[in-house]
Amino acid sequence: MTETKDLVIKIDSISVKYESKTVLENINWEVKKGQMAAIIGPNGGGKSTLLKSLVGIVHPFSGKILMFDKSPEKARPMVSYLPQTEEIDWQFPISVLDVVIQGRLVHKKVWQRSTKLDREKAYEALVSVGIEDLASKQIATLSGGQKQRTFLARAIAQEASLIILDEPATGLDALAQHELLELFIKLRNQGRTLVITTHDLNCLAENFDVVLALDQKVVMQGCPHEVLKSDILTRLFSKHFPTISSSGEVTIHEH
């Protein structure tokens, strides 16, 4: 049994419904401090719903979620969440630096404004992800990889202990995906915990600590080599399923 003080996330038998349709059923999962955790599964399998449950956007009708031994709502200042890119209004007229400063506001009262210290912390965060030269740029003008770096900088400025990302590599080219993964590893090495949904299985075996295979129910959970097996992937992805070799290469098969 994992010590409670070592747990960042403890999900105990949660189920979630949208209207009359159950989208998550009896989910149990734990993530420890400093882990990089992946959630994999088919489209419609409940991955995004699970993340939204973690940050209090969606409320389970049964079961319980603890984050840092608190409810999701009370733990929110310690958590940074980046939804899928299509859920973000990229045309909103705001600069990169101002996006990052938003991370500082979760620790303030509604009437409190950002300070010089907040701007300094935000700029330091931009430096840490390598895009300080973009501080004055409008967010809409950035590439996909630069947008993801901006939101990681916001999480750093927030001093978030847990960073949750929903399909952050979608639409990125191979180089941008690799650079993003390096940033994830850097953040983990700093002691942060990351939970990431992904369709890219190539990077899981070597870089992630734990994997949750999800298709409305928990299909399997454990270290990557326990989860990324043909029978598990077949159950997740049906006819078109990937297998992973000992070298980490993924191949798509017909079943």
Backbone as numpy.savetxt, mean C-alpha at the origin, in Angstrom:
# Nx Ny Nz CAx CAy CAz Cx Cy Cz
2.45 -17.23 18.64 1.60 -16.04 18.64 2.49 -14.79 18.64
2.20 -13.86 17.73 2.98 -12.64 17.64 2.64 -11.71 18.79
3.66 -11.12 19.41 3.42 -10.15 20.47 2.65 -8.96 19.91
1.65 -8.49 20.66 0.82 -7.37 20.20 1.65 -6.14 19.89
2.68 -5.89 20.68 3.50 -4.70 20.47 4.27 -4.76 19.16
4.45 -5.93 18.58 5.15 -6.07 17.31 4.22 -5.95 16.12
2.90 -5.91 16.36 1.93 -5.90 15.27 1.58 -4.47 14.86
1.61 -4.22 13.57 1.10 -2.98 13.03 -0.37 -3.16 12.63
-0.67 -4.32 12.03 -2.03 -4.62 11.60 -2.47 -5.96 12.19
-3.65 -5.97 12.76 -4.27 -7.22 13.20 -5.71 -7.23 12.73
-6.00 -8.10 11.78 -7.34 -8.25 11.23 -7.94 -9.53 11.79
-9.07 -9.40 12.45 -9.68 -10.53 13.14 -11.08 -10.79 12.58
-11.16 -11.75 11.66 -12.43 -12.29 11.17 -13.36 -11.23 10.59
-12.81 -10.31 9.78 -13.69 -9.27 9.23 -14.40 -9.77 7.97
-15.62 -9.29 7.79 -16.39 -9.49 6.57 -16.95 -8.15 6.15
-16.99 -7.92 4.83 -17.45 -6.64 4.29 -18.49 -6.90 3.21
-19.56 -6.11 3.25 -20.60 -6.19 2.22 -20.75 -4.85 1.52
-21.03 -4.88 0.22 -21.53 -3.73 -0.51 -22.98 -4.03 -0.85
-23.89 -3.30 -0.18 -25.32 -3.61 -0.26 -25.52 -5.06 0.20
-26.00 -5.94 -0.67 -26.24 -7.32 -0.22 -25.12 -8.28 -0.63
-24.10 -7.77 -1.32 -23.04 -8.64 -1.83 -21.85 -8.66 -0.88
-21.47 -9.85 -0.43 -20.28 -10.00 0.41 -19.03 -9.95 -0.47
-18.13 -9.01 -0.18 -16.90 -8.88 -0.98 -15.67 -9.36 -0.22
-15.76 -9.41 1.10 -14.70 -10.01 1.92 -15.37 -10.86 2.98
-14.85 -12.07 3.19 -15.49 -12.99 4.12 -14.47 -13.60 5.06
-14.63 -13.30 6.35 -13.85 -13.93 7.43 -12.34 -13.82 7.18
-11.87 -12.59 7.03 -10.45 -12.34 6.76 -9.69 -12.23 8.07
-8.64 -13.00 8.19 -7.70 -12.91 9.31 -6.30 -12.68 8.74
-5.59 -11.69 9.29 -4.26 -11.39 8.76 -3.52 -10.52 9.77
-2.22 -10.72 9.86 -1.39 -9.89 10.72 -0.16 -9.42 9.93
0.23 -8.18 10.18 1.46 -7.63 9.60 2.28 -7.04 10.73
3.54 -7.44 10.77 4.43 -6.98 11.84 5.18 -5.71 11.45
5.65 -5.02 12.44 6.41 -3.79 12.24 7.63 -4.06 11.36
7.84 -3.19 10.38 9.01 -3.27 9.53 8.91 -4.25 8.39
7.73 -4.84 8.19 7.56 -5.77 7.07 7.10 -5.03 5.81
7.43 -5.62 4.66 6.88 -5.19 3.39 5.94 -6.31 2.95
4.64 -6.01 2.96 3.62 -7.02 2.75 2.89 -6.76 1.44
2.67 -7.82 0.67 1.94 -7.72 -0.59 0.60 -8.40 -0.48
-0.38 -7.85 -1.18 -1.68 -8.49 -1.33 -1.88 -8.76 -2.81
-2.12 -10.04 -3.16 -2.33 -10.40 -4.55 -3.68 -11.08 -4.71
-4.20 -11.07 -5.92 -5.46 -11.73 -6.19 -6.09 -11.19 -7.45
-7.16 -11.81 -7.90 -7.81 -11.39 -9.15 -8.54 -10.08 -8.99
-8.86 -9.43 -10.12 -9.72 -8.26 -10.09 -11.06 -8.65 -9.49
-11.57 -7.81 -8.59 -12.82 -8.13 -7.92 -12.67 -9.04 -6.72
-11.43 -9.35 -6.38 -11.19 -10.26 -5.26 -11.18 -9.60 -3.89
-11.31 -8.26 -3.85 -11.43 -7.57 -2.57 -10.17 -6.89 -2.08
-9.13 -6.80 -2.91 -7.87 -6.21 -2.46 -8.06 -4.74 -2.06
-8.66 -3.95 -2.94 -8.86 -2.53 -2.64 -9.79 -2.34 -1.45
-10.82 -3.17 -1.36 -11.75 -3.09 -0.24 -11.04 -3.34 1.08
-10.12 -4.29 1.09 -9.37 -4.57 2.31 -8.54 -3.36 2.72
-7.88 -2.71 1.76 -7.09 -1.53 2.08 -7.98 -0.41 2.61
-9.15 -0.22 1.99 -10.05 0.83 2.45 -10.59 0.52 3.84
-10.71 -0.74 4.17 -11.11 -1.11 5.53 -10.02 -0.75 6.53
-8.77 -0.90 6.12 -7.66 -0.58 7.01 -7.61 0.90 7.37
-8.03 1.75 6.44 -7.94 3.19 6.70 -9.29 3.79 7.08
-10.29 2.94 7.30 -11.56 3.42 7.82 -12.51 4.00 6.79
-12.21 3.83 5.49 -13.12 4.30 4.45 -14.30 3.35 4.32
-14.02 2.06 4.46 -15.05 1.02 4.42 -15.10 0.39 5.81
-16.31 0.08 6.27 -16.48 -0.47 7.61 -17.00 -1.90 7.53
-16.27 -2.86 8.06 -16.75 -4.26 8.09 -18.05 -4.38 8.86
-18.91 -5.33 8.44 -20.13 -5.56 9.20 -19.91 -6.58 10.31
-18.75 -7.25 10.28 -18.40 -8.13 11.39 -16.89 -8.21 11.49
-16.40 -8.62 12.65 -14.97 -8.71 12.87 -14.37 -7.40 13.36
-13.05 -7.39 13.48 -12.37 -6.24 14.08 -11.01 -6.01 13.43
-10.66 -4.74 13.27 -9.34 -4.35 12.77 -8.66 -3.49 13.83
-7.43 -3.83 14.13 -6.58 -2.99 14.98 -5.34 -2.58 14.20
-5.03 -1.30 14.29 -3.81 -0.75 13.68 -3.02 -0.09 14.82
-1.82 -0.59 15.05 -1.03 -0.10 16.18 -1.84 -0.23 17.47
-2.64 -1.31 17.55 -3.48 -1.61 18.71 -4.57 -0.56 18.93
-4.95 0.15 17.84 -6.02 1.14 17.90 -7.01 0.86 16.77
-8.14 1.52 16.81 -9.07 1.45 15.69 -8.45 2.15 14.48
-8.88 1.80 13.26 -8.35 2.49 12.07 -8.50 4.01 12.15
-9.61 4.49 12.69 -9.82 5.94 12.77 -8.81 6.60 13.70
-8.55 5.98 14.85 -7.61 6.58 15.80 -6.16 6.44 15.34
-5.90 5.42 14.52 -4.53 5.20 14.04 -4.21 6.03 12.79
-5.21 6.73 12.25 -5.06 7.38 10.94 -3.85 8.31 10.84
-3.49 9.10 11.86 -2.31 9.98 11.72 -1.01 9.22 11.49
-0.97 7.94 11.85 0.24 7.15 11.69 0.29 6.42 10.36
-0.78 6.60 9.55 -0.94 5.82 8.32 -1.04 6.75 7.12
-0.32 6.44 6.06 -0.45 7.14 4.80 -1.02 6.18 3.77
-2.04 6.64 3.03 -2.76 5.77 2.08 -2.76 6.40 0.70
-2.34 5.64 -0.30 -2.39 6.07 -1.69 -3.30 5.14 -2.46
-4.49 5.62 -2.86 -5.42 4.77 -3.61 -4.95 4.57 -5.04
-5.72 3.82 -5.80 -5.40 3.64 -7.21 -5.44 4.99 -7.92
-4.63 5.10 -8.97 -4.42 6.40 -9.62 -5.70 7.00 -10.16
-6.64 6.15 -10.62 -7.87 6.69 -11.21 -8.79 7.31 -10.17
-8.52 7.09 -8.88 -9.34 7.66 -7.82 -8.85 9.04 -7.39
-7.76 9.51 -7.99 -7.16 10.79 -7.62 -7.43 11.82 -8.70
-7.81 13.03 -8.30 -8.02 14.12 -9.25 -6.67 14.77 -9.56
-6.02 14.28 -10.61 -4.70 14.78 -10.95 -4.75 16.18 -11.54
-5.92 16.65 -11.95 -6.03 17.98 -12.56 -6.22 19.08 -11.53
-6.35 18.71 -10.27 -6.51 19.73 -9.24 -5.26 20.61 -9.22
-5.43 21.93 -9.26 -4.28 22.83 -9.37 -3.50 22.97 -8.07
-2.51 22.11 -7.91 -1.72 22.12 -6.68 -0.29 21.73 -7.02
0.65 22.35 -6.36 2.06 22.06 -6.64 2.51 20.80 -5.91
3.63 20.27 -6.36 4.20 19.08 -5.74 4.50 19.34 -4.26
5.12 20.48 -3.97 5.45 20.80 -2.58 4.20 20.88 -1.71
3.13 21.47 -2.24 1.90 21.59 -1.46 1.25 20.23 -1.22
1.36 19.30 -2.18 0.87 17.95 -1.96 1.60 17.31 -0.78
2.90 17.50 -0.74 3.71 16.89 0.31 3.41 17.55 1.66
3.19 18.85 1.65 2.86 19.55 2.90 1.56 19.00 3.50
0.65 18.53 2.66 -0.60 17.95 3.16 -0.34 16.83 4.18
0.77 16.14 4.01 1.12 15.09 4.95 1.33 15.61 6.36
1.73 16.86 6.48 1.95 17.46 7.80 0.63 17.83 8.49
-0.43 18.01 7.69 -1.67 18.55 8.25 -2.44 17.54 9.09
-2.15 16.25 8.93 -2.91 15.25 9.70 -2.63 15.37 11.20
-1.55 16.03 11.55 -1.21 16.18 12.97 -1.71 17.51 13.55
-2.46 18.29 12.73 -2.89 19.62 13.16 -4.41 19.67 13.36
-4.85 20.67 14.09 -6.27 20.95 14.20 -6.74 21.58 12.89
-8.05 21.56 12.67 -8.61 22.05 11.41 -8.21 23.49 11.14
-8.15 24.31 12.17 -7.89 25.74 11.97 -6.39 26.06 11.88
-5.54 25.08 12.14 -4.10 25.36 12.13 -3.55 25.29 10.69
-2.65 26.19 10.38 -2.07 26.26 9.05 -0.65 25.70 9.07
-0.14 25.45 7.86 1.23 24.96 7.76 2.21 26.05 8.16
3.35 25.63 8.67 4.37 26.55 9.17 5.64 26.44 8.34
6.59 27.26 8.66 7.89 27.19 7.99 8.53 25.82 8.22
8.37 25.27 9.42 8.92 23.94 9.72 8.26 22.89 8.83
6.95 23.01 8.64 6.24 22.07 7.77 6.81 22.11 6.35
7.06 23.31 5.85 7.60 23.44 4.49 9.01 22.85 4.42
9.79 23.05 5.47 11.14 22.50 5.50 11.09 20.97 5.52
10.20 20.40 6.33 10.05 18.94 6.40 9.58 18.39 5.05
8.66 19.11 4.40 8.16 18.67 3.11 9.28 18.68 2.06
10.08 19.72 2.08 11.19 19.79 1.11 12.21 18.69 1.38
12.51 18.43 2.64 13.43 17.34 2.99 12.90 16.00 2.48
11.58 15.81 2.54 10.98 14.58 2.05 11.14 14.46 0.54
10.98 15.59 -0.17 11.19 15.58 -1.62 12.63 15.21 -1.95
13.57 15.73 -1.19 14.98 15.39 -1.39 15.20 13.89 -1.19
14.54 13.33 -0.20 14.76 11.91 0.13 14.27 10.98 -0.97
13.31 11.44 -1.80 12.83 10.60 -2.91 13.35 11.09 -4.26
14.21 12.11 -4.22 14.91 12.53 -5.43 14.15 13.40 -6.39
13.15 14.15 -5.92 12.40 15.01 -6.84 12.29 16.44 -6.30
13.28 16.90 -5.56 13.22 18.25 -5.03 13.17 19.31 -6.13
13.69 18.97 -7.31 13.67 19.92 -8.43 12.27 20.12 -9.00
11.33 19.28 -8.58 9.94 19.37 -9.07 9.02 20.08 -8.08
9.57 20.66 -7.03 8.76 21.19 -5.93 7.69 22.16 -6.40
8.00 23.01 -7.36 7.04 24.04 -7.81 6.18 23.59 -8.97
6.39 22.39 -9.48 5.62 21.89 -10.62 4.19 21.55 -10.20
3.25 21.69 -11.12 1.88 21.24 -10.89 1.84 19.72 -10.96
1.08 19.10 -10.08 1.04 17.65 -10.00 0.59 17.03 -11.32
-0.25 17.73 -12.06 -0.78 17.19 -13.33 0.29 17.04 -14.39
1.40 17.75 -14.26 2.44 17.72 -15.29 3.44 16.58 -15.09
3.34 15.84 -14.01 4.34 14.84 -13.68 4.08 13.53 -14.42
5.15 12.75 -14.56 5.02 11.39 -15.06 4.43 10.50 -13.97
4.04 9.28 -14.34 3.48 8.36 -13.36 4.43 8.08 -12.21
5.69 7.85 -12.53 6.68 7.57 -11.49 6.90 8.76 -10.58
6.89 9.96 -11.13 7.07 11.16 -10.32 5.88 11.40 -9.39
4.68 11.08 -9.88 3.50 11.21 -9.02 3.60 10.27 -7.82
4.03 9.03 -8.07 4.16 8.08 -6.97 5.22 8.54 -5.98
6.32 9.10 -6.47 7.36 9.62 -5.58 6.82 10.79 -4.74
5.98 11.61 -5.37 5.39 12.73 -4.64 4.58 12.23 -3.45
3.78 11.20 -3.66 2.95 10.70 -2.57 3.77 9.93 -1.53
4.85 9.33 -1.95 5.75 8.73 -0.96 6.41 9.82 -0.13
6.76 10.94 -0.77 7.32 12.07 -0.02 6.31 12.61 0.98
5.03 12.64 0.58 3.99 13.08 1.52 3.94 12.17 2.74
4.07 10.86 2.51 4.06 9.91 3.63 5.27 10.14 4.54
6.41 10.44 3.95 7.62 10.70 4.74 7.45 11.98 5.54
6.93 13.03 4.91 6.70 14.29 5.62 5.70 14.10 6.76
4.74 13.24 6.55 3.74 12.93 7.59 4.36 12.18 8.75
5.53 11.57 8.51 6.19 10.69 9.47 5.32 9.47 9.74
4.70 8.98 8.66 3.83 7.81 8.76 4.64 6.56 9.06
4.15 5.76 9.97 4.80 4.50 10.29 4.35 3.37 9.37
3.14 3.52 8.81 2.58 2.53 7.90 2.18 3.22 6.61
2.64 2.68 5.48 2.31 3.23 4.16 1.55 2.16 3.39
0.34 2.51 2.94 -0.54 1.58 2.24 -0.72 2.08 0.81
-0.44 1.23 -0.17 -0.49 1.64 -1.57 -1.28 0.63 -2.39
-2.22 1.13 -3.18 -3.08 0.28 -4.01 -2.61 0.34 -5.46
-1.99 -0.73 -5.92 -1.49 -0.86 -7.29 -0.61 0.34 -7.69
0.43 0.64 -6.93 1.22 1.83 -7.23 2.02 1.75 -8.53
2.26 0.54 -9.05 3.08 0.40 -10.25 2.28 0.43 -11.54
0.96 0.55 -11.45 0.12 0.54 -12.64 0.50 1.68 -13.58
0.73 1.34 -14.83 1.04 2.34 -15.84 2.49 2.79 -15.89
3.34 2.26 -15.01 4.74 2.66 -15.00 5.55 1.74 -15.91
6.59 2.30 -16.54 7.47 1.45 -17.34 8.40 0.67 -16.41
9.17 -0.24 -16.98 9.98 -1.15 -16.17 10.97 -0.40 -15.29
11.60 0.64 -15.83 12.59 1.41 -15.06 11.92 2.11 -13.88
10.77 2.74 -14.12 10.06 3.44 -13.05 9.59 2.46 -11.98
9.16 1.27 -12.39 8.75 0.26 -11.41 9.93 -0.17 -10.55
11.09 -0.36 -11.18 12.29 -0.77 -10.43 12.70 0.33 -9.44
12.66 1.58 -9.88 13.03 2.69 -9.00 12.05 2.82 -7.84
10.76 2.57 -8.12 9.76 2.62 -7.06 10.00 1.52 -6.03
10.33 0.33 -6.50 10.62 -0.77 -5.59 11.82 -0.44 -4.71
12.83 0.18 -5.27 14.00 0.57 -4.47 13.61 1.55 -3.36
12.67 2.45 -3.66 12.20 3.37 -2.64 11.44 2.63 -1.54
10.63 1.64 -1.94 9.92 0.85 -0.94 10.91 0.17 0.02
11.95 -0.41 -0.55 12.95 -1.10 0.27 13.66 -0.12 1.19
13.96 1.06 0.68 14.59 2.10 1.49 13.70 2.48 2.67
12.40 2.63 2.42 11.47 2.98 3.49 11.37 1.86 4.53
11.34 0.62 4.06 11.32 -0.50 5.00 12.59 -0.51 5.84
13.72 -0.25 5.22 14.99 -0.24 5.96 15.05 0.87 7.00
14.21 1.88 6.83 14.11 2.95 7.82 13.18 2.58 8.97
12.57 1.39 8.88 11.70 0.93 9.95 10.22 1.08 9.69
9.86 1.59 8.51 8.45 1.72 8.18 7.88 0.38 7.71
6.57 0.26 7.81 5.84 -0.92 7.34 5.09 -0.53 6.07
5.11 -1.41 5.07 4.42 -1.12 3.81 3.47 -2.26 3.48
2.28 -1.91 3.04 1.30 -2.87 2.53 0.93 -2.44 1.12
1.13 -3.33 0.16 1.02 -2.96 -1.24 0.23 -4.01 -2.00
-0.80 -3.60 -2.73 -1.45 -4.52 -3.65 -0.73 -4.45 -4.99
-0.61 -5.60 -5.63 0.16 -5.63 -6.88 -0.26 -6.80 -7.75
-0.11 -6.61 -9.07 -0.26 -7.70 -10.03 1.11 -8.19 -10.50
2.16 -7.48 -10.11 3.50 -7.82 -10.57 4.12 -8.83 -9.61
4.11 -10.10 -10.01 4.63 -11.15 -9.14 6.14 -11.30 -9.23
6.76 -10.69 -10.24 8.20 -10.89 -10.43 9.03 -10.38 -9.25
8.54 -9.33 -8.59 9.36 -8.73 -7.53 9.07 -9.31 -6.16
8.09 -10.20 -6.04 7.64 -10.61 -4.71 8.62 -11.51 -3.98
9.15 -12.50 -4.70 9.93 -13.55 -4.03 11.15 -12.99 -3.32
11.82 -12.05 -3.94 13.09 -11.56 -3.38 12.92 -10.37 -2.45
11.83 -9.63 -2.61 11.77 -8.32 -1.96 10.71 -8.18 -0.87
9.67 -9.01 -0.88 8.61 -8.87 0.10 8.77 -9.90 1.22
8.31 -9.51 2.39 8.44 -10.40 3.55 7.27 -11.37 3.65
6.07 -10.87 3.38 4.87 -11.69 3.48 3.94 -11.38 2.31
3.13 -12.37 1.95 2.16 -12.21 0.87 0.81 -12.76 1.35
-0.25 -12.00 1.06 -1.62 -12.45 1.30 -2.27 -12.70 -0.05
-2.68 -13.93 -0.30 -3.41 -14.29 -1.51 -4.89 -14.21 -1.19
-5.59 -13.33 -1.89 -6.96 -12.98 -1.52 -7.90 -13.13 -2.71
-8.99 -13.83 -2.51 -10.09 -13.86 -3.48 -11.39 -13.92 -2.69
-11.75 -12.78 -2.14 -12.89 -12.61 -1.22 -12.65 -13.32 0.11
-12.02 -14.46 0.07 -11.55 -15.15 1.27 -10.02 -15.23 1.20
-9.40 -15.55 2.33 -7.96 -15.79 2.32 -7.70 -17.15 1.67
-6.99 -17.12 0.56 -6.61 -18.37 -0.12 -5.34 -18.94 0.50
-4.39 -18.06 0.82 -3.14 -18.47 1.45 -2.44 -17.23 1.96
-1.67 -17.38 3.00 -0.81 -16.31 3.48 0.46 -16.90 4.03
1.53 -16.12 3.94 2.83 -16.59 4.42 3.94 -15.88 3.69
5.13 -16.44 3.76 6.25 -15.86 3.02 6.03 -16.12 1.53
6.70 -15.35 0.64 6.45 -15.49 -0.79 6.59 -16.92 -1.31
7.59 -17.64 -0.86 7.81 -18.99 -1.39 6.73 -19.98 -0.95
6.01 -19.63 0.13 4.89 -20.47 0.55 3.64 -20.19 -0.26
3.48 -18.93 -0.68 2.26 -18.51 -1.36 2.34 -18.65 -2.86
3.50 -18.35 -3.44 3.65 -18.32 -4.89 3.92 -19.73 -5.44
2.92 -20.57 -5.31 2.98 -21.94 -5.81 1.87 -22.15 -6.83
2.07 -23.12 -7.72 1.15 -23.31 -8.83 -0.29 -23.53 -8.39
-0.49 -24.35 -7.34 -1.87 -24.63 -6.94 -2.56 -23.40 -6.38
-1.82 -22.58 -5.62 -2.39 -21.36 -5.07 -2.69 -20.36 -6.18
-1.75 -20.19 -7.11 -1.94 -19.22 -8.19 -3.05 -19.66 -9.13
-3.20 -20.97 -9.29 -4.30 -21.48 -10.12 -5.64 -21.11 -9.49
-5.75 -21.28 -8.18 -7.00 -20.93 -7.48 -7.29 -19.43 -7.59
-6.24 -18.62 -7.61 -6.43 -17.17 -7.68 -6.80 -16.70 -9.08
-6.09 -17.21 -10.07 -6.17 -16.62 -11.40 -6.82 -17.51 -12.45
-7.34 -18.66 -12.05 -8.12 -19.54 -12.93 -7.37 -19.92 -14.20
-7.94 -19.61 -15.38 -7.37 -20.13 -16.63 -5.98 -19.57 -16.91
-5.80 -18.29 -16.72 -4.51 -17.67 -17.01 -3.78 -17.45 -15.70
-2.84 -18.32 -15.40 -2.20 -18.19 -14.10 -0.69 -18.21 -14.23
-0.01 -17.47 -13.35 1.45 -17.42 -13.39 2.06 -18.42 -12.42
3.24 -18.92 -12.77 4.04 -19.68 -11.81 5.38 -19.00 -11.69
6.02 -19.25 -10.57 7.30 -18.58 -10.32 8.39 -19.63 -10.17
9.50 -19.42 -10.85 10.61 -20.36 -10.81 11.49 -20.06 -9.62
12.49 -20.93 -9.39 13.40 -20.73 -8.27 14.24 -19.45 -8.45
14.38 -19.00 -9.70 15.14 -17.79 -9.96 14.28 -16.54 -9.84
12.96 -16.74 -9.64 12.05 -15.62 -9.47 11.32 -15.20 -10.72
11.50 -15.89 -11.83 10.83 -15.54 -13.07 9.39 -16.05 -13.07
8.48 -15.21 -13.56 7.08 -15.60 -13.64 6.72 -15.94 -15.08
6.00 -17.06 -15.25 5.53 -17.49 -16.56 4.02 -17.66 -16.50
3.32 -17.18 -17.55 1.87 -17.33 -17.60 1.52 -18.62 -18.34
0.64 -19.41 -17.73 0.24 -20.71 -18.29 -1.25 -20.73 -18.57
-1.65 -21.63 -19.45 -3.07 -21.93 -19.67 -3.42 -23.14 -18.81
-4.55 -23.02 -18.13 -4.99 -24.11 -17.26 -6.24 -24.75 -17.84
